[in-house]
Amino acid sequence: MKRFWTDVTIDEEQVVRLDGRPVRTPRRAPLALPSTALAEAVADEWRAVGETLDPRSMPLTGLTNAAIDRVAPSPAAFAAGLAAYAETDLLCYRAESPAELVQREAEAWDPLLEWARGRYDVHFEIVNGLMHQPQPPATVTRLAEAVASRDPFALVALQPIVTITGTLVGALAMAEGQIDADTLWAAATVDETWQAEQWGVDEQAAEANAARRRDLDAAVRFLTLLE
């Protein structure tokens, strides 16, 4: 779509408008934001559009569309899908060797699990290897409740954070201000970093990681702007 507007404004209901007309989601709902900071950031994405609109350069708008069209109609179902990651959290599956990698995982992951134990009064089953080990039902339930307590905009931001990093615990810690995006990314990529140190950097893997990091940063920014 070619750019057809001149002015981008935000009305009193925090709906982004192009030349006075409301921007609408794919399902035709007004693009209304829950915070002034997020509304301004989304409006800036529309102001930055050149001759042609490229959705890939507008991640905050994309997340807003998803929050309104996909999550808001059924937030409980969306939250349940996200909470399912409690069963396979990255932090619970450890390398058996070599000793250096085992230590790095412990240093990056143990503090996050310790935080979750204190925050939610839960227990985690730690596995050496990749064989699935069910987590205690109480742990799954409490983490699910922590996810379900969030509104559609927070949920839509958490979803890419969880899927990119593989850890629901880490995403919740970041959402609650216990760690920042750099710390979460470092924890999520412990194994990849170690492999790159041993065997060198694979160019395609590096490009894929850079794309993942951009998506993570966009979701983290979206979440931060909700406050």
Secondary structure as UniProt FT lines:
FT   STRAND          8..10
FT   TURN            12..13
FT   STRAND          15..18
FT   TURN            19..20
FT   STRAND          21..22
FT   TURN            26..27
FT   HELIX           36..47
FT   HELIX           55..57
FT   HELIX           59..66
FT   HELIX           67..71
FT   TURN            72..73
FT   HELIX           75..83
FT   HELIX           84..88
FT   HELIX           90..92
FT   STRAND          93..94
FT   HELIX           99..120
FT   STRAND          127..128
FT   HELIX           137..148
FT   HELIX           152..165
FT   HELIX           168..175
FT   TURN            176..177
FT   HELIX           181..188
FT   HELIX           190..199
FT   HELIX           203..225
//
